[in-house]
Each structure stands twice: as C-alpha cells, then as structure tokens.
Amino acid sequence: MIPPIASNFVAGESPGAALSHVEDLNRQGVGAILNLLGEHYHERPAADEDADAYVSLVEDLAARDLDACVSVKPSQIGLGVSDTAFEENLARIVDAAECFVWIDMEDHETTDVTLDAFERHAVETDGNVGLCVQANLKRTPDDLERLASLPGKIRLVKGAYDEPKSIAHTKKARVDEAYRDCLEFMFREFDDGVAVGSHDPKMIDYAAELHAEYGTDYEVQMLMGVREEAQVELAADGVEVNQYIPYGSKWFQYFYRRVRERKENALFALRAVLS
C-alpha cells in the first residue's frame, strides 16, 4: 500500500486507482498522461509483462470517455534486452492504442534508437505518437532539425540524467538558455504542436509569448504532485495542461527520486510527516 506522503506523487498501485485519479483531474480541466512505473529491465519476460499491461491500459482508456493518454519508457519495454524486443513491444502498444502514445527519452546511450522508433511510428500512425527530447544534451538542436518535418508532438524537458560534460550542458543557467533556444525553434518550425515539459514559471510564460508570436499550438506538461494548483489555474486560463501520472507497484524508487531532486518536494514531504 502506498503511504499518504507518496500518494501525492503516485496515483496508486493499480490501473483502477490511476484511472480514478484521471477522472478527478479531468473534472478540473486537466488532461492525463499515464505511466506505469518500471524501467531498466534486462530480461525479456519483465519487459513483455509491462508491455502487456500497457496494451490492457490503452484498451481500458478506449472504453472510457477520459482525456488521457500513455507514456512509455524504452528500457521498460525491452531496450535493455535488445533493440528488437523494444521495437516489438512498442509496436504492440502503438497498434493497440486509440489514444496518443508518448515515448519517454532516457540517458544519451538510448537516444538514437529512440529517435528511430519515434520516426517510424510517427509516419505510420500519421502523428499519433510523441517523443520527449532533453534540452541539456548538446545534440538536441540537431535532433529537432530532424524532427521538425515529422508528424507527431515533441515534449521538451530540461533533462534529468547525469550526463557527461562532453555531451551535455551541466550548469543550470546554460541548460535554461538551451531550453529557451530549443523552445523558440520548436514554436517557429513545428506544425503539430509543442509540449512544454516544465514546472518553471519563466519557461511557461515564455511559451505563452512564443504562442502569441507564432500561433503554434502548445500544451504544458507537469508531474503529479508538483505545482498542482498552477496546473489547474493554467487550464482555467485556457492553456492545455496535461499531468504526467505515475502508478504501479514500483513506486518507492520514483517517490524517493522526486523528493531528492527538488527542495520544494522534500519540504512538502517533511510537512506531511510532521502533521
């Protein structure tokens, strides 16, 4: 059972609990991106099992009138086993899905195979898949040039992996600068919309400025448990907002990472314990 503190960041252990959270969220005007927790599998049965779970999830979503889609991690559905395992399981999920399917980006060693998989499915589904890219990687502007002509959405995040200095910006100010540069390029060059994956009010305000300048459709994506009041306020102001919602039995590692990575999250957890 997920303790009350962790339940602020994780929607539950079962698909039913996650879908109940989605219903509550939709009533507040916020959409949902569901992510079954799990990653870095090195055995095919574990990857196949989670791929099966995603197939069941997208079938459940098709039977309900919910504003929701899914997001999958390559290492969860087989990339740590083989490229073939990843590609086969991703194809099963995309083929079964009537909803949109996001492909998360992981560390830099997985970037090329993930980009290739997105490109193939973006073309085959006429844009019913999306991809996450990371502004801290020095290669990302070149990747965006490649992605600009493809259907499908791209989610821009700052990047959460501890990458080598030789391939990544490591200073916060430089990452912020790279994020703004990438965002401006996306609003100027992309036709199928931009997903702003950020909790940073300055970046969200900048996206609104770029939307006013270029007219490009966009959405804001934030994590469950982080700036939730701001999510509802943005949605009330007419911005498309989607909350990234983790669920599943592998919740402890995810919760621990959320608490460690942001001072605000640690303070939130501490207040919950003391109360």
Rosetta silent file (secondary structure, phi, psi, omega in degrees, C-alpha in Angstrom):
SEQUENCE: MIPPIASNFVAGESPGAALSHVEDLNRQGVGAILNLLGEHYHERPAADEDADAYVSLVEDLAARDLDACVSVKPSQIGLGVSDTAFEENLARIVDAAECFVWIDMEDHETTDVTLDAFERHAVETDGNVGLCVQANLKRTPDDLERLASLPGKIRLVKGAYDEPKSIAHTKKARVDEAYRDCLEFMFREFDDGVAVGSHDPKMIDYAAELHAEYGTDYEVQMLMGVREEAQVELAADGVEVNQYIPYGSKWFQYFYRRVRERKENALFALRAVLS
SCORE:     score description
SCORE:     0.000 S_00000001
   1 L     0.000  134.878 -179.001    0.000    0.000    0.000 S_00000001
   2 L   -77.991  125.654  179.385    1.322    3.439   -0.921 S_00000001
   3 L   -66.630  158.691 -175.977    1.699    5.678    2.161 S_00000001
   4 L   -55.613  -36.391 -179.090   -0.111    9.050    2.177 S_00000001
   5 L   -63.280  -48.966 -177.895    3.085   11.044    1.555 S_00000001
   6 H   -67.577  -26.996 -177.482    3.998    9.097   -1.577 S_00000001
   7 H   -67.930  -10.144  172.553    0.401    9.168   -2.839 S_00000001
   8 H   -73.753  -20.347 -176.967    0.857   12.853   -3.612 S_00000001
   9 L  -113.868  -15.382 -177.272    3.280   11.839   -6.363 S_00000001
  10 L  -130.093  133.187 -170.190    1.961    8.386   -7.377 S_00000001
  11 L   -79.870   -7.668 -178.633   -1.675    7.713   -8.314 S_00000001
  12 L   140.772  176.690 -179.248   -1.862    4.207   -6.851 S_00000001
  13 L   -92.984  -19.765 -175.242   -0.641    0.702   -7.466 S_00000001
  14 L  -112.841  158.198  174.268   -3.415   -0.439   -9.812 S_00000001
  15 H   -58.754  -36.610  179.096   -4.754    0.822  -13.156 S_00000001
  16 H   -60.240  -42.365  178.750   -8.132    1.360  -11.488 S_00000001
  17 H   -65.052  -40.383  179.241   -6.635    3.721   -8.934 S_00000001
  18 H   -64.994  -41.318 -179.567   -4.816    5.633  -11.660 S_00000001
  19 H   -68.485  -33.170  174.158   -7.972    5.973  -13.757 S_00000001
  20 H   -62.617  -39.572  176.303   -9.895    7.267  -10.741 S_00000001
  21 H   -63.773  -39.518  178.292   -7.238    9.965  -10.382 S_00000001
  22 H   -61.234  -42.567  179.117   -7.640   10.793  -14.064 S_00000001
  23 H   -59.531  -44.863  178.210  -11.396   11.243  -13.596 S_00000001
  24 H   -62.143  -41.858 -178.193  -10.811   13.689  -10.733 S_00000001
  25 H   -66.002  -43.602  179.989   -8.210   15.537  -12.763 S_00000001
  26 H   -60.528  -34.798  178.905  -10.419   15.809  -15.840 S_00000001
  27 H   -64.391  -20.315  177.731  -13.147   17.410  -13.757 S_00000001
  28 L   -95.887    6.358  177.362  -10.652   20.203  -13.056 S_00000001
  29 L    84.926   13.568 -177.786   -9.937   20.677  -16.746 S_00000001
  30 L  -111.092  133.672  177.010   -6.544   18.933  -16.730 S_00000001
  31 E   -82.714  177.393 -173.034   -5.639   16.031  -19.014 S_00000001
  32 E  -135.002  143.675  171.621   -3.585   12.982  -18.071 S_00000001
  33 E  -123.969  109.062 -174.058   -0.511   11.104  -19.256 S_00000001
  34 E   -90.178  134.541  179.736   -0.362    7.704  -17.570 S_00000001
  35 E  -133.025  116.204  174.548    2.960    5.994  -16.906 S_00000001
  36 E   -74.464  123.172 -176.072    3.295    2.523  -15.430 S_00000001
  37 L   -67.993  137.374 -179.436    6.333    2.628  -13.166 S_00000001
  38 L   150.546  141.193 -179.490    9.226    0.386  -14.160 S_00000001
  39 L  -166.842  166.288  174.112   12.484    0.735  -16.101 S_00000001
  40 L    57.668   45.590  173.542   15.871   -0.796  -16.913 S_00000001
  41 L   -81.608  142.312  179.192   14.702   -4.370  -17.393 S_00000001
  42 L  -120.062    7.378  176.491   17.316   -6.767  -18.732 S_00000001
  43 L  -124.395  136.795 -175.511   15.133   -9.858  -19.114 S_00000001
  44 H   -59.987  -40.980 -177.866   12.513  -10.228  -21.839 S_00000001
  45 H   -58.247  -40.327  179.788    9.683  -11.605  -19.625 S_00000001
  46 H   -65.846  -40.694  178.628    9.637   -8.482  -17.424 S_00000001
  47 H   -65.621  -42.963  179.102    9.586   -6.209  -20.470 S_00000001
  48 H   -64.175  -37.883 -179.387    6.825   -8.241  -22.124 S_00000001
  49 H   -62.239  -44.334  179.789    4.775   -8.199  -18.916 S_00000001
  50 H   -72.185  -32.830  173.649    4.800   -4.399  -18.735 S_00000001
  51 H   -62.735  -41.183  175.508    4.084   -4.125  -22.456 S_00000001
  52 H   -59.138  -41.426 -179.617    1.051   -6.386  -21.857 S_00000001
  53 H   -63.770  -38.278  177.540   -0.015   -4.054  -19.043 S_00000001
  54 H   -67.665  -38.751  176.898    0.183   -1.059  -21.377 S_00000001
  55 H   -60.410  -44.356  177.079   -1.893   -2.862  -24.002 S_00000001
  56 H   -63.083  -38.547 -178.688   -4.561   -3.516  -21.368 S_00000001
  57 H   -65.075  -46.371 -178.520   -4.354    0.101  -20.219 S_00000001
  58 H   -67.940  -29.153  174.824   -4.891    1.612  -23.663 S_00000001
  59 H   -68.982  -38.515  175.239   -7.822   -0.776  -24.191 S_00000001
  60 H   -62.627  -42.242 -179.873   -9.316    0.445  -20.884 S_00000001
  61 H   -64.135  -35.902  179.622   -8.854    4.054  -21.999 S_00000001
  62 H   -65.185  -26.267 -178.483  -10.614    3.315  -25.288 S_00000001
  63 L   -87.710   -4.950 -176.984  -13.648    2.105  -23.327 S_00000001
  64 L  -121.592  152.374  178.019  -13.858    5.271  -21.204 S_00000001
  65 L   -92.244   73.977 -177.037  -14.566    8.896  -22.015 S_00000001
  66 L  -122.125  147.042  173.114  -11.383   10.256  -20.465 S_00000001
  67 L   -87.847   87.171 -173.014   -8.914   12.926  -21.515 S_00000001
  68 E  -155.855  152.010  173.684   -5.881   10.675  -21.142 S_00000001
  69 E  -143.094 -170.638 -177.248   -3.005    9.049  -22.999 S_00000001
  70 E  -128.499  159.535  175.321    0.054    6.972  -22.057 S_00000001
  71 E  -136.686  131.346 -174.298    3.821    7.415  -21.905 S_00000001
  72 E  -120.871  145.905  176.191    6.289    4.516  -22.061 S_00000001
  73 L   -96.472  128.802 -179.947    9.970    4.187  -21.204 S_00000001
  74 H   -54.419  -41.371 -177.652   12.091    2.302  -23.775 S_00000001
  75 H   -70.738  -14.669  178.681   14.119    0.500  -21.098 S_00000001
  76 H   -81.878  -30.285 -174.756   10.867   -0.697  -19.524 S_00000001
  77 L  -110.050   22.438  167.191    9.572   -2.420  -22.646 S_00000001
  78 L   126.941   -5.931 -175.691   12.740   -4.123  -23.793 S_00000001
  79 L   -63.680  -30.303  176.629   15.521   -1.758  -24.837 S_00000001
  80 L   -74.636  -11.002  176.565   17.798   -3.182  -22.141 S_00000001
  81 L   -91.683  -56.057  177.544   17.174   -6.628  -23.612 S_00000001
  82 L  -170.740  158.577  175.144   17.599   -5.818  -27.302 S_00000001
  83 H   -58.931  -37.467 -178.593   16.540   -3.277  -29.908 S_00000001
  84 H   -64.234  -43.560  179.322   14.242   -5.930  -31.339 S_00000001
  85 H   -60.988  -44.481  178.209   12.457   -6.520  -28.029 S_00000001
  86 H   -60.825  -49.076 -176.204   11.896   -2.778  -27.630 S_00000001
  87 H   -64.343  -39.965  179.854   10.644   -2.326  -31.180 S_00000001
  88 H   -66.717  -43.799 -178.751    8.275   -5.302  -30.988 S_00000001
  89 H   -71.181  -38.359  176.204    6.747   -4.242  -27.686 S_00000001
  90 H   -62.088  -42.369  179.581    6.421   -0.602  -28.703 S_00000001
  91 H   -61.363  -39.467  178.414    4.676   -1.681  -31.913 S_00000001
  92 H   -61.491  -42.781 -178.438    2.220   -3.787  -29.892 S_00000001
  93 H   -68.264  -47.198 -178.866    1.325   -0.834  -27.690 S_00000001
  94 H   -63.360  -41.016 -179.526    1.017    1.667  -30.534 S_00000001
  95 H   -64.794  -34.284 -178.085   -1.065   -0.758  -32.627 S_00000001
  96 H   -80.828  -18.817 -169.511   -3.465   -1.358  -29.724 S_00000001
  97 L   -86.227  128.734  164.919   -3.814    2.305  -28.774 S_00000001
  98 L   -89.603  -22.650  178.360   -6.618    4.562  -29.880 S_00000001
  99 L   -84.361  171.800  176.685   -5.155    7.199  -27.567 S_00000001
 100 L   -70.713  145.316  178.861   -1.936    9.142  -28.080 S_00000001
 101 E  -122.185  119.023  174.172    1.294    7.343  -27.105 S_00000001
 102 E   -92.517  143.014  173.755    4.292    9.247  -25.764 S_00000001
 103 E  -110.679  114.869  178.976    7.791    7.738  -25.883 S_00000001
 104 L   -70.645  155.430  174.448    9.944    8.906  -22.999 S_00000001
 105 L  -106.523  138.263  179.514   13.632    9.677  -23.508 S_00000001
 106 L  -112.315 -146.410 -173.685   16.218    8.150  -21.190 S_00000001
 107 L   -68.967  168.966 -169.591   20.016    8.523  -20.998 S_00000001
 108 H   -62.865  -23.166 -179.653   22.095    9.556  -24.019 S_00000001
 109 H   -69.739  -15.086 -179.063   23.051    5.989  -24.947 S_00000001
 110 H  -103.035    0.442 -170.246   19.412    5.322  -25.888 S_00000001
 111 H   -63.280  -48.534 -173.722   18.803    8.490  -27.906 S_00000001
 112 H   -64.092  -46.480 -178.390   19.406    7.231  -31.434 S_00000001
 113 H   -66.924  -32.719  178.426   17.320    4.069  -31.210 S_00000001
 114 H   -70.228  -41.840  175.898   14.503    6.007  -29.527 S_00000001
 115 H   -60.633  -43.317 -179.692   14.541    8.678  -32.240 S_00000001
 116 H   -62.048  -42.447 -179.844   14.456    5.986  -34.941 S_00000001
 117 H   -65.191  -42.570  177.612   11.490    4.256  -33.288 S_00000001
 118 H   -60.438  -47.045 -177.206    9.582    7.515  -32.978 S_00000001
 119 H   -58.378  -43.763 -178.665   10.195    8.441  -36.602 S_00000001
 120 H   -62.347  -47.732 -177.116    8.909    5.099  -37.836 S_00000001
 121 H   -75.389  -29.828  176.372    5.727    5.188  -35.752 S_00000001
 122 H   -61.316  -42.812  179.961    5.116    8.895  -36.333 S_00000001
 123 H   -70.865  -45.092 -175.891    4.968    8.250  -40.057 S_00000001
 124 H   -67.414  -31.433 -177.707    2.982    5.007  -39.798 S_00000001
 125 L  -101.708    4.424 -176.708    0.344    6.490  -37.439 S_00000001
 126 L    55.294   42.607  171.438    0.248    9.948  -39.035 S_00000001
 127 L    91.467   21.640  178.983    1.372   11.581  -35.826 S_00000001
 128 L   -90.598   18.022  174.263   -0.378    9.581  -33.093 S_00000001
 129 E  -130.064  155.772  177.138    2.883    9.277  -31.145 S_00000001
 130 E  -130.808  163.737 -176.573    5.039   11.817  -29.336 S_00000001
 131 E  -135.275  142.796  173.990    8.661   11.947  -28.228 S_00000001
 132 E   -95.060  134.240  172.276   10.499   13.552  -25.331 S_00000001
 133 E  -125.910  156.412 -170.336   13.772   15.400  -26.010 S_00000001
 134 E  -116.568  121.694 -175.052   16.169   16.912  -23.473 S_00000001
 135 L   -67.027  -23.076 -177.234   17.477   20.459  -23.740 S_00000001
 136 L   -72.845  -19.306  178.869   20.610   19.720  -21.712 S_00000001
 137 E   -77.554  131.643 -177.419   22.033   17.465  -24.443 S_00000001
 138 L   -66.534  -21.284 -179.204   24.219   19.386  -26.882 S_00000001
 139 L   -79.255  -15.602 -169.510   22.920   17.282  -29.766 S_00000001
 140 H   -58.688  -39.921  176.590   19.268   18.277  -29.248 S_00000001
 141 H   -56.953  -38.642  176.698   19.182   21.262  -31.668 S_00000001
 142 H   -67.681  -38.811  177.543   20.299   18.920  -34.457 S_00000001
 143 H   -63.087  -39.002  179.498   17.709   16.342  -33.384 S_00000001
 144 H   -65.509  -34.841  175.267   14.997   18.996  -33.503 S_00000001
 145 H   -59.433  -43.060  178.888   16.020   19.858  -37.071 S_00000001
 146 H   -65.894  -39.038 -173.731   15.407   16.211  -37.962 S_00000001
 147 H   -79.587  -19.825 -172.143   12.092   16.055  -36.091 S_00000001
 148 L   -59.222  -31.386 -176.200   10.618   19.300  -37.443 S_00000001
 149 L   -89.556   -2.540 -176.002    9.344   17.718  -40.655 S_00000001
 150 L   -93.327  151.473  170.846    7.725   14.709  -38.956 S_00000001
 151 L   -72.516  166.967 -179.875    4.135   14.388  -37.738 S_00000001
 152 L    99.244  162.502 -178.078    3.537   13.943  -34.022 S_00000001
 153 E   -97.501  155.024  174.907    4.293   16.050  -30.963 S_00000001
 154 E  -122.193  130.105  175.535    7.604   16.671  -29.224 S_00000001
 155 E   -98.230  124.275  177.103    7.903   17.223  -25.473 S_00000001
 156 E  -100.840  123.424  174.086   10.827   19.410  -24.443 S_00000001
 157 E  -121.445  165.723  179.077   12.255   18.889  -20.955 S_00000001
 158 L   -75.073  -33.094  179.342   15.423   20.242  -19.389 S_00000001
 159 L   111.761  127.636 -174.966   16.831   16.743  -18.744 S_00000001
 160 L  -112.709   -0.763 -176.336   17.127   14.753  -15.539 S_00000001
 161 L   -93.573  145.222 -179.471   20.037   12.397  -16.303 S_00000001
 162 L   -82.318   85.629 -174.843   23.589   12.982  -15.055 S_00000001
 163 L   -92.980  155.316  179.254   25.264   13.151  -18.458 S_00000001
 164 L   -63.013  148.892 -179.951   28.983   13.770  -19.176 S_00000001
 165 L   -62.050  -25.908 -177.993   30.074   17.383  -19.713 S_00000001
 166 L   -65.926  -23.827 -176.793   31.401   16.441  -23.133 S_00000001
 167 L  -121.748   -3.916 -174.076   27.872   15.885  -24.445 S_00000001
 168 E  -140.746  148.605  170.059   25.648   17.868  -22.102 S_00000001
 169 L   -75.604  132.568 -176.073   25.254   21.298  -20.556 S_00000001
 170 L  -113.664  -18.923  178.733   25.679   20.891  -16.804 S_00000001
 171 L   -86.908  137.047 -175.375   25.271   24.413  -15.426 S_00000001
 172 H   -55.452  -44.703 -177.695   21.688   25.462  -14.693 S_00000001
 173 H   -61.858  -38.073 -179.567   21.983   28.805  -16.477 S_00000001
 174 H   -72.708  -36.460  176.100   23.270   27.135  -19.630 S_00000001
 175 H   -64.204  -42.726  178.016   20.536   24.481  -19.532 S_00000001
 176 H   -60.882  -41.760  178.976   17.926   27.228  -19.162 S_00000001
 177 H   -63.269  -43.719  179.428   19.421   29.068  -22.134 S_00000001
 178 H   -63.972  -38.999  179.094   19.401   25.889  -24.213 S_00000001
 179 H   -61.600  -46.350  179.778   15.789   25.217  -23.233 S_00000001
 180 H   -62.476  -41.445  179.343   14.697   28.675  -24.360 S_00000001
 181 H   -63.324  -44.626  179.573   16.588   28.317  -27.647 S_00000001
 182 H   -64.944  -41.175 -179.349   15.039   24.915  -28.352 S_00000001
 183 H   -62.520  -42.953  179.791   11.589   26.147  -27.414 S_00000001
 184 H   -62.564  -42.587  177.924   11.855   29.108  -29.782 S_00000001
 185 H   -60.778  -43.423 -176.816   12.927   26.823  -32.636 S_00000001
 186 H   -65.438  -44.312  178.565   10.028   24.453  -31.965 S_00000001
 187 H   -64.888  -31.585 -178.145    7.393   27.186  -31.926 S_00000001
 188 H   -79.594  -35.038 -168.269    8.843   28.631  -35.113 S_00000001
 189 H  -111.023  -20.421 -174.272    9.320   25.392  -37.080 S_00000001
 190 L   -88.772  143.704 -179.219    6.925   22.719  -35.773 S_00000001
 191 L  -103.429  -26.542 -172.530    3.427   22.254  -37.215 S_00000001
 192 L   -96.608   14.843  176.739    1.877   19.604  -34.954 S_00000001
 193 L   100.627  159.219 -177.109    2.214   21.416  -31.640 S_00000001
 194 E  -125.111  136.111  174.442    4.740   21.746  -28.865 S_00000001
 195 E  -107.531  117.618 -178.003    4.668   20.136  -25.422 S_00000001
 196 E   -92.598   99.276 -179.220    6.347   22.272  -22.776 S_00000001
 197 E   -90.811   86.325 -174.619    7.557   19.816  -20.143 S_00000001
 198 L  -160.054  146.601  170.879    8.471   22.199  -17.347 S_00000001
 199 L  -101.899   -0.386 -175.522    7.432   23.435  -13.914 S_00000001
 200 L   -76.176  113.678 -178.500    9.480   26.608  -14.381 S_00000001
 201 H   -56.864  -33.560 -179.693    7.100   29.606  -14.451 S_00000001
 202 H   -65.659  -39.827  179.439    9.583   31.560  -16.590 S_00000001
 203 H   -70.777  -37.289  178.685    9.607   28.870  -19.284 S_00000001
 204 H   -67.064  -40.110  175.789    5.832   28.548  -19.211 S_00000001
 205 H   -64.901  -38.473  179.161    5.477   32.327  -19.584 S_00000001
 206 H   -64.787  -38.256  177.359    7.987   32.253  -22.439 S_00000001
 207 H   -61.345  -39.860  178.051    5.939   29.558  -24.180 S_00000001
 208 H   -63.815  -38.433  177.275    2.878   31.815  -23.974 S_00000001
 209 H   -64.627  -42.422  179.687    4.900   34.637  -25.561 S_00000001
 210 H   -66.598  -37.226  176.326    6.062   32.339  -28.367 S_00000001
 211 H   -61.512  -42.665  178.844    2.499   31.152  -28.934 S_00000001
 212 H   -64.234  -33.740 -177.841    1.377   34.764  -29.299 S_00000001
 213 H   -78.706  -44.147 -172.107    4.191   35.406  -31.777 S_00000001
 214 H  -105.304  -18.785 -179.432    3.990   32.259  -33.934 S_00000001
 215 L    77.368    7.395 -178.724    0.486   30.924  -33.296 S_00000001
 216 L   -70.660  133.133  175.558    1.766   27.380  -32.762 S_00000001
 217 L   -63.433  145.951  178.280   -0.478   25.131  -30.669 S_00000001
 218 E  -152.388  163.413  173.450    1.087   24.038  -27.407 S_00000001
 219 E  -136.594  158.527  175.550    0.433   22.283  -24.136 S_00000001
 220 E  -109.818  132.376  178.522    2.081   22.357  -20.726 S_00000001
 221 E  -119.271  128.555  178.202    3.016   19.080  -19.060 S_00000001
 222 E  -133.552  161.261  179.993    3.797   18.797  -15.351 S_00000001
 223 E   -79.097  149.056  168.289    4.252   15.955  -12.896 S_00000001
 224 L   -58.149  134.624  176.689    1.629   14.774  -10.475 S_00000001
 225 L    88.770   -1.657 -178.513    2.329   16.312   -7.077 S_00000001
 226 L  -123.689  118.325  178.479    4.290   19.306   -8.376 S_00000001
 227 L    51.534   46.842 -177.067    2.643   22.751   -8.681 S_00000001
 228 H   -66.888  -34.488  176.746   -0.807   21.204   -8.997 S_00000001
 229 H   -62.471  -39.665  178.016   -2.585   24.469   -8.174 S_00000001
 230 H   -64.925  -35.289  177.838   -0.715   26.115  -11.043 S_00000001
 231 H   -60.134  -46.930 -178.915   -1.815   23.286  -13.346 S_00000001
 232 H   -66.915  -39.556  179.616   -5.477   23.949  -12.590 S_00000001
 233 H   -64.463  -43.151  177.750   -5.010   27.714  -12.881 S_00000001
 234 H   -61.626  -43.544  178.920   -3.334   27.407  -16.284 S_00000001
 235 H   -61.586  -40.240  178.792   -6.132   25.132  -17.509 S_00000001
 236 H   -65.406  -26.678  178.690   -8.728   27.637  -16.279 S_00000001
 237 L   -83.735    2.043  176.405   -6.909   30.320  -18.286 S_00000001
 238 L    97.100    4.955  176.985   -7.376   28.281  -21.458 S_00000001
 239 L   -85.384  135.847  173.808   -3.959   26.586  -21.657 S_00000001
 240 E   -71.449  122.311 -177.663   -3.970   22.885  -22.468 S_00000001
 241 E  -125.137  133.431  176.215   -2.423   21.178  -19.437 S_00000001
 242 E  -127.683  130.947  179.759   -1.586   17.502  -19.049 S_00000001
 243 E   -96.857  130.215  177.366   -0.380   15.920  -15.836 S_00000001
 244 E   -82.441  117.119 -167.895    2.173   13.105  -16.014 S_00000001
 245 E  -118.207  104.595  174.862    0.773   10.438  -13.682 S_00000001
 246 E   -80.189  149.268  173.286    2.923    7.521  -12.476 S_00000001
 247 E  -153.913  165.186  176.838    1.278    4.456  -10.967 S_00000001
 248 L   124.843  172.725 -175.262    2.173    0.879  -10.117 S_00000001
 249 L   -74.201  -19.538 -177.682    3.845   -1.272   -7.500 S_00000001
 250 L   -91.026   52.215 -171.628    7.356    0.078   -8.191 S_00000001
 251 H   -86.786  -24.827 -169.626    6.537    3.401   -6.540 S_00000001
 252 H   -64.573  -47.646 -178.090    9.218    3.693   -3.844 S_00000001
 253 H   -61.761  -40.140  179.597   12.214    4.463   -6.069 S_00000001
 254 H   -64.075  -46.658 -179.724   10.201    7.019   -8.042 S_00000001
 255 H   -61.323  -43.247  179.660    8.953    8.768   -4.889 S_00000001
 256 H   -60.875  -40.130  178.405   12.442    8.860   -3.403 S_00000001
 257 H   -65.933  -41.170  179.259   13.796   10.463   -6.588 S_00000001
 258 H   -61.531  -42.303 -178.305   11.041   13.108   -6.614 S_00000001
 259 H   -67.439  -39.394 -177.307   11.788   14.057   -3.007 S_00000001
 260 H   -71.999  -33.930 -167.832   15.557   14.262   -3.564 S_00000001
 261 H   -79.330  -19.526 -178.253   15.556   16.253   -6.788 S_00000001
 262 L  -133.714  131.289  178.497   13.675   19.342   -5.595 S_00000001
 263 H   -58.148  -38.076 -178.259   13.942   21.199   -2.294 S_00000001
 264 H   -62.944  -38.622  179.228   10.239   22.030   -2.501 S_00000001
 265 H   -66.618  -40.667  178.623    9.322   18.345   -2.703 S_00000001
 266 H   -63.249  -41.718  178.696   11.480   17.494    0.315 S_00000001
 267 H   -65.887  -37.812  178.435    9.849   20.270    2.353 S_00000001
 268 H   -61.428  -46.414 -179.952    6.417   19.070    1.256 S_00000001
 269 H   -63.978  -39.887 -179.877    7.181   15.540    2.444 S_00000001
 270 H   -64.173  -43.285  178.922    8.600   16.805    5.744 S_00000001
 271 H   -61.870  -38.337  179.868    5.497   18.896    6.446 S_00000001
 272 H   -64.102  -39.564  179.088    3.332   15.841    5.737 S_00000001
 273 H   -65.660  -45.321 -176.649    5.309   13.772    8.257 S_00000001
 274 H   -68.628  -26.077 -179.496    5.158   16.458   10.963 S_00000001
 275 L   -87.680    0.000    0.000    1.428   16.952   10.541 S_00000001
